[in-house]
Amino acid sequence: MANNNNGRDQITFEIKEHIGVIETNDNGWSLEANIVQWNGGADKLDVRFWSPDHQRMQRGSTFTQEQAAKLTRILQARFA
């Protein structure tokens, strides 16, 4: 479990499962899909850029299991 505290409330997270890398930019940060537990809450699908050591991240989007399933159906319909 790691935390990120840039002068704000402490945020804790644990990457439970690495799903895949969508892209990696020139500075080594990767846009990734992971299952992440934030602040001890329920596991969520998380899509955001992570630093190479996974200690820093940029803003991203998180989805419950139900939201992720619906997003999957929407994307499959669009790109099928």
mmCIF file of the N, C-alpha and C atoms, coordinates in Angstrom:
data_MODEL
# 
_entry.id   MODEL 
# 
loop_
_atom_site.group_PDB 
_atom_site.id 
_atom_site.type_symbol 
_atom_site.label_atom_id 
_atom_site.label_alt_id 
_atom_site.label_comp_id 
_atom_site.label_asym_id 
_atom_site.label_entity_id 
_atom_site.label_seq_id 
_atom_site.pdbx_PDB_ins_code 
_atom_site.Cartn_x 
_atom_site.Cartn_y 
_atom_site.Cartn_z 
_atom_site.occupancy 
_atom_site.B_iso_or_equiv 
_atom_site.pdbx_formal_charge 
_atom_site.auth_seq_id 
_atom_site.auth_comp_id 
_atom_site.auth_asym_id 
_atom_site.auth_atom_id 
_atom_site.pdbx_PDB_model_num 
ATOM 1   N N  . MET A 1 1  ? 0.848   -1.160 0.000   1.00 0.00 ? 1  MET A N  1 
ATOM 2   C CA . MET A 1 1  ? 0.000   0.000  0.000   1.00 0.00 ? 1  MET A CA 1 
ATOM 3   C C  . MET A 1 1  ? 0.893   1.221  0.000   1.00 0.00 ? 1  MET A C  1 
ATOM 4   N N  . ALA A 1 2  ? 0.520   2.209  -0.781  1.00 0.00 ? 2  ALA A N  1 
ATOM 5   C CA . ALA A 1 2  ? 1.307   3.443  -0.870  1.00 0.00 ? 2  ALA A CA 1 
ATOM 6   C C  . ALA A 1 2  ? 0.395   4.614  -0.565  1.00 0.00 ? 2  ALA A C  1 
ATOM 7   N N  . ASN A 1 3  ? 1.016   5.758  -0.384  1.00 0.00 ? 3  ASN A N  1 
ATOM 8   C CA . ASN A 1 3  ? 0.210   6.947  -0.182  1.00 0.00 ? 3  ASN A CA 1 
ATOM 9   C C  . ASN A 1 3  ? 0.812   8.103  -0.940  1.00 0.00 ? 3  ASN A C  1 
ATOM 10  N N  . ASN A 1 4  ? -0.004  9.104  -1.182  1.00 0.00 ? 4  ASN A N  1 
ATOM 11  C CA . ASN A 1 4  ? 0.401   10.296 -1.887  1.00 0.00 ? 4  ASN A CA 1 
ATOM 12  C C  . ASN A 1 4  ? -0.126  11.469 -1.091  1.00 0.00 ? 4  ASN A C  1 
ATOM 13  N N  . ASN A 1 5  ? 0.770   12.300 -0.549  1.00 0.00 ? 5  ASN A N  1 
ATOM 14  C CA . ASN A 1 5  ? 0.342   13.407 0.289   1.00 0.00 ? 5  ASN A CA 1 
ATOM 15  C C  . ASN A 1 5  ? 1.088   14.659 -0.130  1.00 0.00 ? 5  ASN A C  1 
ATOM 16  N N  . ASN A 1 6  ? 0.520   15.357 -1.084  1.00 0.00 ? 6  ASN A N  1 
ATOM 17  C CA . ASN A 1 6  ? 1.121   16.587 -1.584  1.00 0.00 ? 6  ASN A CA 1 
ATOM 18  C C  . ASN A 1 6  ? 0.504   17.789 -0.883  1.00 0.00 ? 6  ASN A C  1 
ATOM 19  N N  . GLY A 1 7  ? 0.506   17.774 0.459   1.00 0.00 ? 7  GLY A N  1 
ATOM 20  C CA . GLY A 1 7  ? -0.061  18.881 1.197   1.00 0.00 ? 7  GLY A CA 1 
ATOM 21  C C  . GLY A 1 7  ? -1.570  18.818 1.321   1.00 0.00 ? 7  GLY A C  1 
ATOM 22  N N  . ARG A 1 8  ? -2.165  17.768 0.866   1.00 0.00 ? 8  ARG A N  1 
ATOM 23  C CA . ARG A 1 8  ? -3.609  17.581 0.941   1.00 0.00 ? 8  ARG A CA 1 
ATOM 24  C C  . ARG A 1 8  ? -3.892  16.413 1.865   1.00 0.00 ? 8  ARG A C  1 
ATOM 25  N N  . ASP A 1 9  ? -5.162  16.080 1.990   1.00 0.00 ? 9  ASP A N  1 
ATOM 26  C CA . ASP A 1 9  ? -5.519  14.892 2.764   1.00 0.00 ? 9  ASP A CA 1 
ATOM 27  C C  . ASP A 1 9  ? -4.767  13.688 2.212   1.00 0.00 ? 9  ASP A C  1 
ATOM 28  N N  . GLN A 1 10 ? -4.351  12.818 3.100   1.00 0.00 ? 10 GLN A N  1 
ATOM 29  C CA . GLN A 1 10 ? -3.600  11.642 2.685   1.00 0.00 ? 10 GLN A CA 1 
ATOM 30  C C  . GLN A 1 10 ? -4.497  10.695 1.901   1.00 0.00 ? 10 GLN A C  1 
ATOM 31  N N  . ILE A 1 11 ? -3.992  10.231 0.791   1.00 0.00 ? 11 ILE A N  1 
ATOM 32  C CA . ILE A 1 11 ? -4.686  9.270  -0.056  1.00 0.00 ? 11 ILE A CA 1 
ATOM 33  C C  . ILE A 1 11 ? -3.891  7.980  -0.012  1.00 0.00 ? 11 ILE A C  1 
ATOM 34  N N  . THR A 1 12 ? -4.553  6.874  0.300   1.00 0.00 ? 12 THR A N  1 
ATOM 35  C CA . THR A 1 12 ? -3.883  5.582  0.271   1.00 0.00 ? 12 THR A CA 1 
ATOM 36  C C  . THR A 1 12 ? -4.444  4.777  -0.886  1.00 0.00 ? 12 THR A C  1 
ATOM 37  N N  . PHE A 1 13 ? -3.595  3.951  -1.450  1.00 0.00 ? 13 PHE A N  1 
ATOM 38  C CA . PHE A 1 13 ? -4.035  3.104  -2.559  1.00 0.00 ? 13 PHE A CA 1 
ATOM 39  C C  . PHE A 1 13 ? -3.212  1.835  -2.594  1.00 0.00 ? 13 PHE A C  1 
ATOM 40  N N  . GLU A 1 14 ? -3.837  0.823  -3.162  1.00 0.00 ? 14 GLU A N  1 
ATOM 41  C CA . GLU A 1 14 ? -3.146  -0.438 -3.412  1.00 0.00 ? 14 GLU A CA 1 
ATOM 42  C C  . GLU A 1 14 ? -3.580  -0.943 -4.771  1.00 0.00 ? 14 GLU A C  1 
ATOM 43  N N  . ILE A 1 15 ? -2.616  -1.152 -5.655  1.00 0.00 ? 15 ILE A N  1 
ATOM 44  C CA . ILE A 1 15 ? -2.922  -1.742 -6.956  1.00 0.00 ? 15 ILE A CA 1 
ATOM 45  C C  . ILE A 1 15 ? -3.096  -3.232 -6.724  1.00 0.00 ? 15 ILE A C  1 
ATOM 46  N N  . LYS A 1 16 ? -4.315  -3.710 -6.856  1.00 0.00 ? 16 LYS A N  1 
ATOM 47  C CA . LYS A 1 16 ? -4.631  -5.110 -6.591  1.00 0.00 ? 16 LYS A CA 1 
ATOM 48  C C  . LYS A 1 16 ? -4.340  -6.001 -7.795  1.00 0.00 ? 16 LYS A C  1 
ATOM 49  N N  . GLU A 1 17 ? -4.565  -5.444 -9.002  1.00 0.00 ? 17 GLU A N  1 
ATOM 50  C CA . GLU A 1 17 ? -4.348  -6.227 -10.220 1.00 0.00 ? 17 GLU A CA 1 
ATOM 51  C C  . GLU A 1 17 ? -3.993  -5.285 -11.360 1.00 0.00 ? 17 GLU A C  1 
ATOM 52  N N  . HIS A 1 18 ? -2.911  -5.601 -12.030 1.00 0.00 ? 18 HIS A N  1 
ATOM 53  C CA . HIS A 1 18 ? -2.526  -4.844 -13.221 1.00 0.00 ? 18 HIS A CA 1 
ATOM 54  C C  . HIS A 1 18 ? -3.207  -5.492 -14.416 1.00 0.00 ? 18 HIS A C  1 
ATOM 55  N N  . ILE A 1 19 ? -4.045  -4.729 -15.107 1.00 0.00 ? 19 ILE A N  1 
ATOM 56  C CA . ILE A 1 19 ? -4.769  -5.275 -16.260 1.00 0.00 ? 19 ILE A CA 1 
ATOM 57  C C  . ILE A 1 19 ? -3.977  -5.062 -17.543 1.00 0.00 ? 19 ILE A C  1 
ATOM 58  N N  . GLY A 1 20 ? -3.488  -3.839 -17.758 1.00 0.00 ? 20 GLY A N  1 
ATOM 59  C CA . GLY A 1 20 ? -2.709  -3.607 -18.967 1.00 0.00 ? 20 GLY A CA 1 
ATOM 60  C C  . GLY A 1 20 ? -2.304  -2.158 -19.140 1.00 0.00 ? 20 GLY A C  1 
ATOM 61  N N  . VAL A 1 21 ? -1.305  -1.960 -20.000 1.00 0.00 ? 21 VAL A N  1 
ATOM 62  C CA . VAL A 1 21 ? -0.816  -0.634 -20.349 1.00 0.00 ? 21 VAL A CA 1 
ATOM 63  C C  . VAL A 1 21 ? -1.454  -0.224 -21.671 1.00 0.00 ? 21 VAL A C  1 
ATOM 64  N N  . ILE A 1 22 ? -2.059  0.951  -21.687 1.00 0.00 ? 22 ILE A N  1 
ATOM 65  C CA . ILE A 1 22 ? -2.686  1.479  -22.894 1.00 0.00 ? 22 ILE A CA 1 
ATOM 66  C C  . ILE A 1 22 ? -1.654  2.198  -23.744 1.00 0.00 ? 22 ILE A C  1 
ATOM 67  N N  . GLU A 1 23 ? -0.795  2.991  -23.094 1.00 0.00 ? 23 GLU A N  1 
ATOM 68  C CA . GLU A 1 23 ? 0.309   3.652  -23.787 1.00 0.00 ? 23 GLU A CA 1 
ATOM 69  C C  . GLU A 1 23 ? 1.335   4.119  -22.761 1.00 0.00 ? 23 GLU A C  1 
ATOM 70  N N  . THR A 1 24 ? 2.542   4.338  -23.217 1.00 0.00 ? 24 THR A N  1 
ATOM 71  C CA . THR A 1 24 ? 3.602   4.904  -22.386 1.00 0.00 ? 24 THR A CA 1 
ATOM 72  C C  . THR A 1 24 ? 4.139   6.126  -23.101 1.00 0.00 ? 24 THR A C  1 
ATOM 73  N N  . ASN A 1 25 ? 4.239   7.250  -22.359 1.00 0.00 ? 25 ASN A N  1 
ATOM 74  C CA . ASN A 1 25 ? 4.730   8.461  -23.002 1.00 0.00 ? 25 ASN A CA 1 
ATOM 75  C C  . ASN A 1 25 ? 6.254   8.558  -22.888 1.00 0.00 ? 25 ASN A C  1 
ATOM 76  N N  . ASP A 1 26 ? 6.830   9.608  -23.474 1.00 0.00 ? 26 ASP A N  1 
ATOM 77  C CA . ASP A 1 26 ? 8.288   9.746  -23.555 1.00 0.00 ? 26 ASP A CA 1 
ATOM 78  C C  . ASP A 1 26 ? 8.964   9.860  -22.191 1.00 0.00 ? 26 ASP A C  1 
ATOM 79  N N  . ASN A 1 27 ? 8.252   10.344 -21.166 1.00 0.00 ? 27 ASN A N  1 
ATOM 80  C CA . ASN A 1 27 ? 8.883   10.469 -19.849 1.00 0.00 ? 27 ASN A CA 1 
ATOM 81  C C  . ASN A 1 27 ? 8.709   9.219  -18.990 1.00 0.00 ? 27 ASN A C  1 
ATOM 82  N N  . GLY A 1 28 ? 8.171   8.143  -19.573 1.00 0.00 ? 28 GLY A N  1 
ATOM 83  C CA . GLY A 1 28 ? 8.065   6.863  -18.879 1.00 0.00 ? 28 GLY A CA 1 
ATOM 84  C C  . GLY A 1 28 ? 6.768   6.638  -18.131 1.00 0.00 ? 28 GLY A C  1 
ATOM 85  N N  . TRP A 1 29 ? 5.902   7.645  -18.075 1.00 0.00 ? 29 TRP A N  1 
ATOM 86  C CA . TRP A 1 29 ? 4.610   7.464  -17.416 1.00 0.00 ? 29 TRP A CA 1 
ATOM 87  C C  . TRP A 1 29 ? 3.714   6.629  -18.319 1.00 0.00 ? 29 TRP A C  1 
ATOM 88  N N  . SER A 1 30 ? 2.951   5.722  -17.710 1.00 0.00 ? 30 SER A N  1 
ATOM 89  C CA . SER A 1 30 ? 2.103   4.802  -18.474 1.00 0.00 ? 30 SER A CA 1 
ATOM 90  C C  . SER A 1 30 ? 0.632   5.036  -18.166 1.00 0.00 ? 30 SER A C  1 
ATOM 91  N N  . LEU A 1 31 ? -0.159  5.086  -19.222 1.00 0.00 ? 31 LEU A N  1 
ATOM 92  C CA . LEU A 1 31 ? -1.609  5.085  -19.079 1.00 0.00 ? 31 LEU A CA 1 
ATOM 93  C C  . LEU A 1 31 ? -2.005  3.630  -18.898 1.00 0.00 ? 31 LEU A C  1 
ATOM 94  N N  . GLU A 1 32 ? -2.573  3.322  -17.729 1.00 0.00 ? 32 GLU A N  1 
ATOM 95  C CA . GLU A 1 32 ? -2.818  1.927  -17.368 1.00 0.00 ? 32 GLU A CA 1 
ATOM 96  C C  . GLU A 1 32 ? -4.256  1.697  -16.934 1.00 0.00 ? 32 GLU A C  1 
ATOM 97  N N  . ALA A 1 33 ? -4.691  0.474  -17.115 1.00 0.00 ? 33 ALA A N  1 
ATOM 98  C CA . ALA A 1 33 ? -5.938  -0.020 -16.537 1.00 0.00 ? 33 ALA A CA 1 
ATOM 99  C C  . ALA A 1 33 ? -5.545  -0.982 -15.423 1.00 0.00 ? 33 ALA A C  1 
ATOM 100 N N  . ASN A 1 34 ? -6.009  -0.705 -14.217 1.00 0.00 ? 34 ASN A N  1 
ATOM 101 C CA . ASN A 1 34 ? -5.689  -1.511 -13.048 1.00 0.00 ? 34 ASN A CA 1 
ATOM 102 C C  . ASN A 1 34 ? -6.932  -1.662 -12.180 1.00 0.00 ? 34 ASN A C  1 
ATOM 103 N N  . ILE A 1 35 ? -6.914  -2.644 -11.311 1.00 0.00 ? 35 ILE A N  1 
ATOM 104 C CA . ILE A 1 35 ? -7.887  -2.726 -10.232 1.00 0.00 ? 35 ILE A CA 1 
ATOM 105 C C  . ILE A 1 35 ? -7.192  -2.135 -9.013  1.00 0.00 ? 35 ILE A C  1 
ATOM 106 N N  . VAL A 1 36 ? -7.764  -1.064 -8.459  1.00 0.00 ? 36 VAL A N  1 
ATOM 107 C CA . VAL A 1 36 ? -7.128  -0.327 -7.374  1.00 0.00 ? 36 VAL A CA 1 
ATOM 108 C C  . VAL A 1 36 ? -8.104  -0.176 -6.212  1.00 0.00 ? 36 VAL A C  1 
ATOM 109 N N  . GLN A 1 37 ? -7.575  -0.307 -5.016  1.00 0.00 ? 37 GLN A N  1 
ATOM 110 C CA . GLN A 1 37 ? -8.342  -0.020 -3.806  1.00 0.00 ? 37 GLN A CA 1 
ATOM 111 C C  . GLN A 1 37 ? -7.868  1.339  -3.299  1.00 0.00 ? 37 GLN A C  1 
ATOM 112 N N  . TRP A 1 38 ? -8.773  2.297  -3.258  1.00 0.00 ? 38 TRP A N  1 
ATOM 113 C CA . TRP A 1 38 ? -8.472  3.650  -2.793  1.00 0.00 ? 38 TRP A CA 1 
ATOM 114 C C  . TRP A 1 38 ? -8.982  3.833  -1.376  1.00 0.00 ? 38 TRP A C  1 
ATOM 115 N N  . ASN A 1 39 ? -8.127  4.309  -0.491  1.00 0.00 ? 39 ASN A N  1 
ATOM 116 C CA . ASN A 1 39 ? -8.509  4.648  0.886   1.00 0.00 ? 39 ASN A CA 1 
ATOM 117 C C  . ASN A 1 39 ? -9.247  3.515  1.593   1.00 0.00 ? 39 ASN A C  1 
ATOM 118 N N  . GLY A 1 40 ? -8.849  2.285  1.320   1.00 0.00 ? 40 GLY A N  1 
ATOM 119 C CA . GLY A 1 40 ? -9.440  1.134  1.985   1.00 0.00 ? 40 GLY A CA 1 
ATOM 120 C C  . GLY A 1 40 ? -10.834 0.778  1.504   1.00 0.00 ? 40 GLY A C  1 
ATOM 121 N N  . GLY A 1 41 ? -11.302 1.410  0.445   1.00 0.00 ? 41 GLY A N  1 
ATOM 122 C CA . GLY A 1 41 ? -12.643 1.153  -0.072  1.00 0.00 ? 41 GLY A CA 1 
ATOM 123 C C  . GLY A 1 41 ? -12.693 -0.073 -0.969  1.00 0.00 ? 41 GLY A C  1 
ATOM 124 N N  . ALA A 1 42 ? -13.781 -0.182 -1.683  1.00 0.00 ? 42 ALA A N  1 
ATOM 125 C CA . ALA A 1 42 ? -13.986 -1.303 -2.600  1.00 0.00 ? 42 ALA A CA 1 
ATOM 126 C C  . ALA A 1 42 ? -13.027 -1.198 -3.783  1.00 0.00 ? 42 ALA A C  1 
ATOM 127 N N  . ASP A 1 43 ? -12.632 -2.342 -4.326  1.00 0.00 ? 43 ASP A N  1 
ATOM 128 C CA . ASP A 1 43 ? -11.786 -2.372 -5.514  1.00 0.00 ? 43 ASP A CA 1 
ATOM 129 C C  . ASP A 1 43 ? -12.549 -1.754 -6.679  1.00 0.00 ? 43 ASP A C  1 
ATOM 130 N N  . LYS A 1 44 ? -11.828 -0.964 -7.491  1.00 0.00 ? 44 LYS A N  1 
ATOM 131 C CA . LYS A 1 44 ? -12.439 -0.323 -8.654  1.00 0.00 ? 44 LYS A CA 1 
ATOM 132 C C  . LYS A 1 44 ? -11.508 -0.429 -9.848  1.00 0.00 ? 44 LYS A C  1 
ATOM 133 N N  . LEU A 1 45 ? -12.125 -0.462 -11.029 1.00 0.00 ? 45 LEU A N  1 
ATOM 134 C CA . LEU A 1 45 ? -11.344 -0.335 -12.253 1.00 0.00 ? 45 LEU A CA 1 
ATOM 135 C C  . LEU A 1 45 ? -10.838 1.091  -12.285 1.00 0.00 ? 45 LEU A C  1 
ATOM 136 N N  . ASP A 1 46 ? -9.558  1.259  -12.534 1.00 0.00 ? 46 ASP A N  1 
ATOM 137 C CA . ASP A 1 46 ? -8.924  2.567  -12.491 1.00 0.00 ? 46 ASP A CA 1 
ATOM 138 C C  . ASP A 1 46 ? -8.140  2.764  -13.780 1.00 0.00 ? 46 ASP A C  1 
ATOM 139 N N  . VAL A 1 47 ? -8.351  3.898  -14.457 1.00 0.00 ? 47 VAL A N  1 
ATOM 140 C CA . VAL A 1 47 ? -7.629  4.218  -15.685 1.00 0.00 ? 47 VAL A CA 1 
ATOM 141 C C  . VAL A 1 47 ? -6.979  5.582  -15.485 1.00 0.00 ? 47 VAL A C  1 
ATOM 142 N N  . ARG A 1 48 ? -5.645  5.616  -15.491 1.00 0.00 ? 48 ARG A N  1 
ATOM 143 C CA . ARG A 1 48 ? -4.909  6.867  -15.300 1.00 0.00 ? 48 ARG A CA 1 
ATOM 144 C C  . ARG A 1 48 ? -3.444  6.666  -15.658 1.00 0.00 ? 48 ARG A C  1 
ATOM 145 N N  . PHE A 1 49 ? -2.698  7.773  -15.746 1.00 0.00 ? 49 PHE A N  1 
ATOM 146 C CA . PHE A 1 49 ? -1.258  7.722  -15.940 1.00 0.00 ? 49 PHE A CA 1 
ATOM 147 C C  . PHE A 1 49 ? -0.576  7.513  -14.597 1.00 0.00 ? 49 PHE A C  1 
ATOM 148 N N  . TRP A 1 50 ? 0.400   6.596  -14.581 1.00 0.00 ? 50 TRP A N  1 
ATOM 149 C CA . TRP A 1 50 ? 1.203   6.287  -13.397 1.00 0.00 ? 50 TRP A CA 1 
ATOM 150 C C  . TRP A 1 50 ? 2.665   6.533  -13.708 1.00 0.00 ? 50 TRP A C  1 
ATOM 151 N N  . SER A 1 51 ? 3.406   6.986  -12.690 1.00 0.00 ? 51 SER A N  1 
ATOM 152 C CA . SER A 1 51 ? 4.858   7.110  -12.829 1.00 0.00 ? 51 SER A CA 1 
ATOM 153 C C  . SER A 1 51 ? 5.452   5.706  -12.924 1.00 0.00 ? 51 SER A C  1 
ATOM 154 N N  . PRO A 1 52 ? 6.688   5.593  -13.413 1.00 0.00 ? 52 PRO A N  1 
ATOM 155 C CA . PRO A 1 52 ? 7.289   4.260  -13.549 1.00 0.00 ? 52 PRO A CA 1 
ATOM 156 C C  . PRO A 1 52 ? 7.338   3.456  -12.251 1.00 0.00 ? 52 PRO A C  1 
ATOM 157 N N  . ASP A 1 53 ? 7.481   4.127  -11.100 1.00 0.00 ? 53 ASP A N  1 
ATOM 158 C CA . ASP A 1 53 ? 7.543   3.402  -9.826  1.00 0.00 ? 53 ASP A CA 1 
ATOM 159 C C  . ASP A 1 53 ? 6.172   3.234  -9.157  1.00 0.00 ? 53 ASP A C  1 
ATOM 160 N N  . HIS A 1 54 ? 5.122   3.705  -9.813  1.00 0.00 ? 54 HIS A N  1 
ATOM 161 C CA . HIS A 1 54 ? 3.748   3.614  -9.322  1.00 0.00 ? 54 HIS A CA 1 
ATOM 162 C C  . HIS A 1 54 ? 3.545   4.302  -7.970  1.00 0.00 ? 54 HIS A C  1 
ATOM 163 N N  . GLN A 1 55 ? 4.355   5.303  -7.668  1.00 0.00 ? 55 GLN A N  1 
ATOM 164 C CA . GLN A 1 55 ? 4.188   6.074  -6.435  1.00 0.00 ? 55 GLN A CA 1 
ATOM 165 C C  . GLN A 1 55 ? 3.478   7.401  -6.681  1.00 0.00 ? 55 GLN A C  1 
ATOM 166 N N  . ARG A 1 56 ? 3.448   7.836  -7.926  1.00 0.00 ? 56 ARG A N  1 
ATOM 167 C CA . ARG A 1 56 ? 2.754   9.073  -8.278  1.00 0.00 ? 56 ARG A CA 1 
ATOM 168 C C  . ARG A 1 56 ? 1.819   8.791  -9.436  1.00 0.00 ? 56 ARG A C  1 
ATOM 169 N N  . MET A 1 57 ? 0.745   9.575  -9.480  1.00 0.00 ? 57 MET A N  1 
ATOM 170 C CA . MET A 1 57 ? -0.237  9.377  -10.534 1.00 0.00 ? 57 MET A CA 1 
ATOM 171 C C  . MET A 1 57 ? -0.854  10.707 -10.916 1.00 0.00 ? 57 MET A C  1 
ATOM 172 N N  . GLN A 1 58 ? -1.475  10.699 -12.075 1.00 0.00 ? 58 GLN A N  1 
ATOM 173 C CA . GLN A 1 58 ? -2.241  11.858 -12.507 1.00 0.00 ? 58 GLN A CA 1 
ATOM 174 C C  . GLN A 1 58 ? -3.718  11.569 -12.260 1.00 0.00 ? 58 GLN A C  1 
ATOM 175 N N  . ARG A 1 59 ? -4.539  12.578 -12.453 1.00 0.00 ? 59 ARG A N  1 
ATOM 176 C CA . ARG A 1 59 ? -5.977  12.349 -12.306 1.00 0.00 ? 59 ARG A CA 1 
ATOM 177 C C  . ARG A 1 59 ? -6.425  11.307 -13.303 1.00 0.00 ? 59 ARG A C  1 
ATOM 178 N N  . GLY A 1 60 ? -7.423  10.554 -12.904 1.00 0.00 ? 60 GLY A N  1 
ATOM 179 C CA . GLY A 1 60 ? -7.917  9.500  -13.766 1.00 0.00 ? 60 GLY A CA 1 
ATOM 180 C C  . GLY A 1 60 ? -9.381  9.251  -13.515 1.00 0.00 ? 60 GLY A C  1 
ATOM 181 N N  . SER A 1 61 ? -9.846  8.120  -13.964 1.00 0.00 ? 61 SER A N  1 
ATOM 182 C CA . SER A 1 61 ? -11.244 7.719  -13.803 1.00 0.00 ? 61 SER A CA 1 
ATOM 183 C C  . SER A 1 61 ? -11.304 6.369  -13.118 1.00 0.00 ? 61 SER A C  1 
ATOM 184 N N  . THR A 1 62 ? -12.260 6.233  -12.205 1.00 0.00 ? 62 THR A N  1 
ATOM 185 C CA . THR A 1 62 ? -12.484 4.953  -11.539 1.00 0.00 ? 62 THR A CA 1 
ATOM 186 C C  . THR A 1 62 ? -13.911 4.518  -11.786 1.00 0.00 ? 62 THR A C  1 
ATOM 187 N N  . PHE A 1 63 ? -14.101 3.200  -11.842 1.00 0.00 ? 63 PHE A N  1 
ATOM 188 C CA . PHE A 1 63 ? -15.398 2.624  -12.153 1.00 0.00 ? 63 PHE A CA 1 
ATOM 189 C C  . PHE A 1 63 ? -15.679 1.449  -11.229 1.00 0.00 ? 63 PHE A C  1 
ATOM 190 N N  . THR A 1 64 ? -16.906 1.370  -10.732 1.00 0.00 ? 64 THR A N  1 
ATOM 191 C CA . THR A 1 64 ? -17.329 0.185  -9.998  1.00 0.00 ? 64 THR A CA 1 
ATOM 192 C C  . THR A 1 64 ? -17.410 -0.968 -10.994 1.00 0.00 ? 64 THR A C  1 
ATOM 193 N N  . GLN A 1 65 ? -17.608 -2.172 -10.484 1.00 0.00 ? 65 GLN A N  1 
ATOM 194 C CA . GLN A 1 65 ? -17.731 -3.333 -11.370 1.00 0.00 ? 65 GLN A CA 1 
ATOM 195 C C  . GLN A 1 65 ? -18.912 -3.156 -12.325 1.00 0.00 ? 65 GLN A C  1 
ATOM 196 N N  . GLU A 1 66 ? -20.015 -2.660 -11.828 1.00 0.00 ? 66 GLU A N  1 
ATOM 197 C CA . GLU A 1 66 ? -21.199 -2.466 -12.667 1.00 0.00 ? 66 GLU A CA 1 
ATOM 198 C C  . GLU A 1 66 ? -20.946 -1.400 -13.736 1.00 0.00 ? 66 GLU A C  1 
ATOM 199 N N  . GLN A 1 67 ? -20.302 -0.305 -13.352 1.00 0.00 ? 67 GLN A N  1 
ATOM 200 C CA . GLN A 1 67 ? -19.989 0.745  -14.315 1.00 0.00 ? 67 GLN A CA 1 
ATOM 201 C C  . GLN A 1 67 ? -19.012 0.245  -15.372 1.00 0.00 ? 67 GLN A C  1 
ATOM 202 N N  . ALA A 1 68 ? -18.022 -0.530 -14.957 1.00 0.00 ? 68 ALA A N  1 
ATOM 203 C CA . ALA A 1 68 ? -17.048 -1.072 -15.905 1.00 0.00 ? 68 ALA A CA 1 
ATOM 204 C C  . ALA A 1 68 ? -17.713 -2.020 -16.895 1.00 0.00 ? 68 ALA A C  1 
ATOM 205 N N  . ALA A 1 69 ? -18.653 -2.830 -16.419 1.00 0.00 ? 69 ALA A N  1 
ATOM 206 C CA . ALA A 1 69 ? -19.366 -3.750 -17.310 1.00 0.00 ? 69 ALA A CA 1 
ATOM 207 C C  . ALA A 1 69 ? -20.187 -2.967 -18.332 1.00 0.00 ? 69 ALA A C  1 
ATOM 208 N N  . LYS A 1 70 ? -20.846 -1.901 -17.895 1.00 0.00 ? 70 LYS A N  1 
ATOM 209 C CA . LYS A 1 70 ? -21.643 -1.093 -18.819 1.00 0.00 ? 70 LYS A CA 1 
ATOM 210 C C  . LYS A 1 70 ? -20.738 -0.378 -19.816 1.00 0.00 ? 70 LYS A C  1 
ATOM 211 N N  . LEU A 1 71 ? -19.613 0.155  -19.349 1.00 0.00 ? 71 LEU A N  1 
ATOM 212 C CA . LEU A 1 71 ? -18.660 0.799  -20.248 1.00 0.00 ? 71 LEU A CA 1 
ATOM 213 C C  . LEU A 1 71 ? -18.149 -0.195 -21.286 1.00 0.00 ? 71 LEU A C  1 
ATOM 214 N N  . THR A 1 72 ? -17.876 -1.416 -20.874 1.00 0.00 ? 72 THR A N  1 
ATOM 215 C CA . THR A 1 72 ? -17.422 -2.451 -21.800 1.00 0.00 ? 72 THR A CA 1 
ATOM 216 C C  . THR A 1 72 ? -18.459 -2.681 -22.894 1.00 0.00 ? 72 THR A C  1 
ATOM 217 N N  . ARG A 1 73 ? -19.721 -2.791 -22.509 1.00 0.00 ? 73 ARG A N  1 
ATOM 218 C CA . ARG A 1 73 ? -20.797 -2.990 -23.507 1.00 0.00 ? 73 ARG A CA 1 
ATOM 219 C C  . ARG A 1 73 ? -20.882 -1.798 -24.466 1.00 0.00 ? 73 ARG A C  1 
ATOM 220 N N  . ILE A 1 74 ? -20.778 -0.592 -23.940 1.00 0.00 ? 74 ILE A N  1 
ATOM 221 C CA . ILE A 1 74 ? -20.833 0.613  -24.780 1.00 0.00 ? 74 ILE A CA 1 
ATOM 222 C C  . ILE A 1 74 ? -19.678 0.627  -25.772 1.00 0.00 ? 74 ILE A C  1 
ATOM 223 N N  . LEU A 1 75 ? -18.478 0.335  -25.311 1.00 0.00 ? 75 LEU A N  1 
ATOM 224 C CA . LEU A 1 75 ? -17.308 0.342  -26.182 1.00 0.00 ? 75 LEU A CA 1 
ATOM 225 C C  . LEU A 1 75 ? -17.363 -0.776 -27.216 1.00 0.00 ? 75 LEU A C  1 
ATOM 226 N N  . GLN A 1 76 ? -17.843 -1.955 -26.800 1.00 0.00 ? 76 GLN A N  1 
ATOM 227 C CA . GLN A 1 76 ? -17.964 -3.066 -27.743 1.00 0.00 ? 76 GLN A CA 1 
ATOM 228 C C  . GLN A 1 76 ? -18.961 -2.705 -28.848 1.00 0.00 ? 76 GLN A C  1 
ATOM 229 N N  . ALA A 1 77 ? -20.060 -2.058 -28.493 1.00 0.00 ? 77 ALA A N  1 
ATOM 230 C CA . ALA A 1 77 ? -21.056 -1.664 -29.495 1.00 0.00 ? 77 ALA A CA 1 
ATOM 231 C C  . ALA A 1 77 ? -20.478 -0.616 -30.448 1.00 0.00 ? 77 ALA A C  1 
ATOM 232 N N  . ARG A 1 78 ? -19.697 0.289  -29.925 1.00 0.00 ? 78 ARG A N  1 
ATOM 233 C CA . ARG A 1 78 ? -19.121 1.361  -30.746 1.00 0.00 ? 78 ARG A CA 1 
ATOM 234 C C  . ARG A 1 78 ? -18.017 0.865  -31.661 1.00 0.00 ? 78 ARG A C  1 
ATOM 235 N N  . PHE A 1 79 ? -17.168 -0.025 -31.168 1.00 0.00 ? 79 PHE A N  1 
ATOM 236 C CA . PHE A 1 79 ? -15.982 -0.426 -31.929 1.00 0.00 ? 79 PHE A CA 1 
ATOM 237 C C  . PHE A 1 79 ? -16.059 -1.837 -32.501 1.00 0.00 ? 79 PHE A C  1 
ATOM 238 N N  . ALA A 1 80 ? -17.190 -2.479 -32.402 1.00 0.00 ? 80 ALA A N  1 
ATOM 239 C CA . ALA A 1 80 ? -17.334 -3.845 -32.931 1.00 0.00 ? 80 ALA A CA 1 
ATOM 240 C C  . ALA A 1 80 ? -17.281 -3.867 -34.455 1.00 0.00 ? 80 ALA A C  1 
# 
